[in-house]
Amino acid sequence: MNNKDLAALLKISTLAMILCTALLALGNYGLAHSMPINSAAGFNIVNLVFFIGLNALLVPFLAFLFKTRARANKQRRMIKA
């Protein structure tokens, strides 16, 4: 990859990280307010599965984006030097 490709990858990764973080935060906020896990009727397992599913999908993807961005940034610095 040349420097131009790595710069584009960095911009795309940064935008994807911002969008994924916003989706994770707003998703958890929305789930917490619309479907409480512990209600007056007792413990709700379905809502807990939604929380775990959302976080299980988005947190590893966000970690992958951080790793990809760091690797592209490192390669870009090596090409510049």
Steps between C-alpha positions, in 0.01 A plus 500: 500500500618847432462803722186622322320170558597497867377856546164402352485192725570719804218739409254218439598324824464820698153565360397138562628520859298814564185347352545170685557678831189713448296193407625314807429790736159585358402135472581430863328823605188411303492142626548614857206738488253313284562147629628488857656168599372508856135606504228488763382167359842344552810420299455523122728260311402621150620854567824366646558303179449820299760682714752217473437458127545868421820523700632167368463627144625855534781484760718250307438694178609821671814326629571377146468856369743630764748227410469563126544874546808453718656258252434733204643794693813299582547397135446859386775621735734229372440605138563869581830426672 
